[in-house]
Amino acid sequence: MASDDKGFIIKRKNSAFFSSNKITCIFYKRKIIKVCKRHFACNGTVVEHSEYGEVIQFQGDQRDNISRFLREVKLARPEQIKIHGF
């Protein structure tokens, strides 16, 4: 996310992932994974992405769920979230 450090990008290739420079601490990323795994009944991990750096990756198409979660816990406003692939 070189140009937009304030936003969140949610994509889906083989599995959904989201990236943000806003969440820098690995502890917070692990905490988000733990909550999302429980709520969405999917697996998740932090992986290194060539373009975005460290990203949170989930199994399956969790784009809508992740977007809703980020808004509900006040991590992002709707205009900060970009969902790719729709």
Residue pairs with C-beta under 8 A, 6 or more apart in sequence:
1 7
1 9
1 19
1 20
1 21
1 52
1 53
5 21
5 22
6 22
6 80
7 20
7 76
7 80
7 81
7 82
8 18
8 19
8 20
8 22
8 70
8 75
8 76
8 80
8 81
8 82
9 18
9 19
9 20
9 52
9 82
9 84
10 16
10 17
10 18
10 63
10 66
10 67
10 81
10 82
10 83
10 84
11 17
11 18
11 63
11 84
11 85
12 61
12 63
12 84
12 85
15 57
15 58
15 59
15 60
16 57
16 58
16 60
16 61
16 62
16 63
16 66
17 47
17 49
17 55
17 56
17 57
17 58
18 55
18 56
18 66
18 70
19 49
19 52
19 53
19 54
19 55
19 56
20 76
21 53
22 75
22 76
23 29
23 32
23 75
26 46
26 54
29 46
29 54
29 56
30 46
32 56
33 44
33 45
33 46
33 56
35 69
36 42
36 44
36 58
36 62
36 65
36 66
36 69
37 43
37 44
37 58
39 65
39 69
40 58
40 62
40 65
42 58
42 59
42 60
42 62
43 58
43 59
44 56
44 57
44 58
44 59
45 56
45 57
46 54
46 55
46 56
46 57
47 54
47 55
47 57
48 54
48 55
49 55
58 66
63 83
63 85
63 86
64 83
67 81
67 83
70 76
70 81
71 77
71 78
71 81
